[in-house]
Amino acid sequence: MLPVSATAVVSESVQSTVDIPKLAEKLDSASPLEIMDKALSLFGDDIAIAFSGAEDVALIEYAHLTGRPFRVFSLETGRLNPETLKLFDDVEKRYNIRIQYMYPDAAEVEELTRTKGLFSFYEDGHQECCRVRKVRPLRRALKGLKAWITGQRKDQSPGTRANVPVVQVDPAFEGLDGGPGSLVKWNPLSNVSGTAVWSFLRTMDVPVNALHFKGYVSIGCEPCTRAVLPGQHEREGRWWWEDAKAKECGLHKGNLDGVAESSNSLGEKTEVADLFISENVVTFGREDMEALVKGENRDKSSLVVLYAPWCSFSQAMDESYNDVAEKLAGSNVVVGKFNADGAQKAYAKENLQLQSYPTVLFLPKNSSQIIKYPSENREVDALLGFVQALQ
């Protein structure tokens, strides 16, 4: 099933060129090379590759392999790592191209840093800085195009990119013709795993960012990017101080809009079965959680998932969480669940660190401390490792 964004209204000029929903279905099982060739053949000089300086260099190699002319642009935020700038230079030389660099408005950057400092995003979130340094420059670039090509993959961020199609009407930005639906967004790597992308890069001997060899996987601006440990999800190296659902810089805002729209619709209109139904999972009510928050009834530690039954991300961890409960059965850790939707949502946000569903908490025994699970990786081994590290 295609996400809502892929069936949005298309402007007349783009609509006359291609039927986006039908094309998305047709190309869903196509290779990245086939998708790239189709994109370049349909839009010619009115399409460009958005290159971030990470493993999305694969897009440029695929474009090169088609034999068609192609354009590339990058957002030079003023906060990139030297290794990323070096990759830009290497790519220009290898492919004999000139990347179009989009810069933030100097006056806006000056105003932001003068009033809030150089690192305000650590305190009040990255969205404002990204809006100045990335989103607005991107908006300027896209206003000169009818389509753009991104390196988004479904496996990059389970919280926001799980439904990214290979081609869609851009739900957030406008293109050359103006108005909603005037821009087409191509994601040739959507169905490709990170492992497969790297296999391709090695096979083709493509220049890559030197940071990848230092433990960096997802690469953005220097202050907001760090290396990840083995077993950690790649997006854990980005904006690590924020909740998983917030980990979009605004360039792919439609990913978040789609999540919210789906959530609201399902939550209000559909009866959904409860989750985490297992003899090993204790159902906590509001009074139970209030007592635990106060440090009462903590003769054992507790692992608690805050969830909403309609939430697709809560649903996705149903099996793994039940498996964790089974493995911890009979131990000194109680595995529980708390439906933090509806009337309980405000309480959970104020007292239980809820920012998005699902949120996993560890409440140590004989304590009033609450420790939030910081990772997007909700597999059994990762959750068990979290518990064991705090025992």
Rosetta blueprint (number, residue, H / E / L):
1 M L
2 L L
3 P L
4 V H
5 S H
6 A H
7 T H
8 A L
9 V L
10 V L
11 S L
12 E H
13 S H
14 V H
15 Q H
16 S L
17 T L
18 V L
19 D L
20 I H
21 P H
22 K H
23 L H
24 A H
25 E H
26 K H
27 L H
28 D L
29 S L
30 A L
31 S L
32 P H
33 L H
34 E H
35 I H
36 M H
37 D H
38 K H
39 A H
40 L H
41 S H
42 L H
43 F H
44 G H
45 D H
46 D H
47 I E
48 A E
49 I E
50 A E
51 F L
52 S L
53 G L
54 A L
55 E L
56 D L
57 V H
58 A H
59 L H
60 I H
61 E H
62 Y H
63 A H
64 H H
65 L H
66 T H
67 G L
68 R L
69 P L
70 F L
71 R L
72 V E
73 F E
74 S E
75 L E
76 E L
77 T L
78 G L
79 R L
80 L E
81 N L
82 P H
83 E H
84 T H
85 L H
86 K H
87 L H
88 F H
89 D H
90 D H
91 V H
92 E H
93 K H
94 R H
95 Y H
96 N L
97 I L
98 R L
99 I L
100 Q E
101 Y E
102 M E
103 Y L
104 P L
105 D L
106 A H
107 A H
108 E H
109 V H
110 E H
111 E H
112 L H
113 T H
114 R H
115 T H
116 K H
117 G L
118 L L
119 F L
120 S L
121 F H
122 Y H
123 E H
124 D H
125 G L
126 H L
127 Q H
128 E H
129 C H
130 C H
131 R H
132 V H
133 R H
134 K H
135 V H
136 R H
137 P H
138 L H
139 R H
140 R H
141 A H
142 L H
143 K L
144 G L
145 L L
146 K L
147 A E
148 W E
149 I E
150 T L
151 G L
152 Q L
153 R L
154 K L
155 D L
156 Q L
157 S L
158 P L
159 G L
160 T L
161 R L
162 A L
163 N L
164 V L
165 P L
166 V L
167 V E
168 Q E
169 V E
170 D L
171 P L
172 A L
173 F L
174 E L
175 G L
176 L L
177 D L
178 G L
179 G L
180 P L
181 G L
182 S L
183 L L
184 V E
185 K E
186 W E
187 N L
188 P L
189 L L
190 S L
191 N L
192 V L
193 S L
194 G H
195 T H
196 A H
197 V H
198 W H
199 S H
200 F H
201 L H
202 R H
203 T H
204 M L
205 D L
206 V L
207 P L
208 V L
209 N L
210 A H
211 L H
212 H H
213 F H
214 K H
215 G L
216 Y L
217 V L
218 S L
219 I L
220 G L
221 C E
222 E H
223 P H
224 C H
225 T E
226 R L
227 A L
228 V L
229 L L
230 P L
231 G L
232 Q L
233 H L
234 E H
235 R H
236 E H
237 G H
238 R E
239 W L
240 W L
241 W L
242 E L
243 D L
244 A H
245 K H
246 A H
247 K L
248 E L
249 C L
250 G L
251 L L
252 H L
253 K H
254 G H
255 N H
256 L H
257 D H
258 G H
259 V H
260 A H
261 E H
262 S H
263 S H
264 N H
265 S H
266 L H
267 G H
268 E H
269 K H
270 T L
271 E L
272 V L
273 A L
274 D L
275 L L
276 F L
277 I L
278 S L
279 E L
280 N L
281 V L
282 V E
283 T E
284 F L
285 G L
286 R H
287 E H
288 D H
289 M H
290 E H
291 A H
292 L H
293 V H
294 K L
295 G L
296 E L
297 N L
298 R L
299 D L
300 K L
301 S E
302 S E
303 L E
304 V E
305 V E
306 L E
307 Y E
308 A L
309 P L
310 W L
311 C L
312 S H
313 F H
314 S H
315 Q H
316 A H
317 M L
318 D H
319 E H
320 S H
321 Y H
322 N H
323 D H
324 V H
325 A H
326 E H
327 K H
328 L H
329 A L
330 G L
331 S L
332 N L
333 V E
334 V E
335 V E
336 G E
337 K E
338 F E
339 N E
340 A L
341 D L
342 G H
343 A H
344 Q H
345 K H
346 A H
347 Y H
348 A H
349 K H
350 E H
351 N H
352 L L
353 Q L
354 L L
355 Q L
356 S L
357 Y L
358 P L
359 T E
360 V E
361 L E
362 F E
363 L E
364 P L
365 K L
366 N L
367 S L
368 S L
369 Q L
370 I L
371 I E
372 K E
373 Y L
374 P L
375 S L
376 E L
377 N L
378 R L
379 E L
380 V H
381 D H
382 A H
383 L H
384 L H
385 G H
386 F H
387 V H
388 Q H
389 A H
390 L L
391 Q L
